[in-house]
């Protein structure tokens, strides 16, 4: 193939399909998954925090533009991922599975330097301890005795019956939730994909719920704005022309508040909607089915997340509806004001037309006087000419000459003015 000019983003876009690939895993394995939520500064600080850990273990530092690092640190394995709003830290290590459930099991995070762990940048949004066991059968009482709470226990078979997962969706004394995966004979890569999807279910579930507090706060603000809009609509209906400027000012300020609130919450609601969709997809990916009389993860999450999702979606719809109503009433009020302005303009034009008619009448009167005045002066000149012409033999007296010249001069002056008016109109 001939060498062509490559797009500057070709390699980056091509490698995006391999971003954050699942790792091959073998049971028994203990994993600790921590999600740290933070702004741009906190996410940037997490890269420096990761570099400090790698430097302490004499390992190569991550690239400045990398958003995914996997590293073996001796005693535990680290997986670091930089996301749009949060950073995930996943620690894993093998453990002795004999007697699992009889006492508090070891966690992967116990192998991590605790001082370094306590200084993770950001705020902890989620923390999950996951144990992967190489067995298909574990007595349920063994799980609820030390690990999980029986009253909220959830479980299902996953991966088309090749695995079983249990969790209680509870935060335990160590500040983490817990999950147990039984994966007897599952291939390492398939096990790695399943574990990653289970971790993502917990991560995106918590990220999606970030929109719920904003929706509840938004509900109170929208209720106040809706009442204000209803009051404005009634006031506009009965208002007189002198009250419309004040109403338009109130309506403009309300529109500004609605749009400001929409701008402040739109990104949060959009992100929550995307996270809800990701939770649905990950639950579909694990291919779970019923296990005894327990609720599946999908059933539990759907039942508990549906009200939160509906609240967020309802807030978005209320914002859109309120914005449209404010826009309609604003247009209605502006149209009313414009119609009144047009009526005022028409009245003003009618007044100007009347004034113009009066001016034309006055002008016609003045023109009549002008004809008389011009005729008077011209006839006076004719009289002087007649007096001078008598010495040259003019047969008529100056008075008779002036009398005869009056109608001729007046008619000539009047015709000249009419011709001038006609020319001006034509131009």
Secondary structure, DSSP 8 states (H G I E B T S, - for coil): -------TTHHHHHHGGGTT------SSEEEEEEEEE--HHHHHHHHHHHHHHHHHTT-----TT--EEEEE-SSSEEEEEE-SSEEEEEEEEE---TTTTSS----GGGGS-HHHHHT-SSEEEEEEEEEEES-S---HHHHHHHTS-GGG-EEEEETTTTEEEEE-----TTS-EEEEEE-TT--HHHHHHHHHHHHHHHHHHHHHTHHHHHHHHHHHHHHHHHHHHHHHHHHHHH--GGGHHHHHHHHHHHHHHHHHHHHHHHHHHHHHHHHHHHHHHHHHHTT-B-BTTB--HHHHHHHHHHHHHHHHHHHHHHHHHHHHHHHHHHHHHHHHHHHHHHHHHHHHHHHHHHHHHHHHHHHHHHHHHHHHHHHHHHHHHHHHHHHHHHTTT--S-HHHHHHHHHHHHHHHHHHHHHHHHHHHHH-
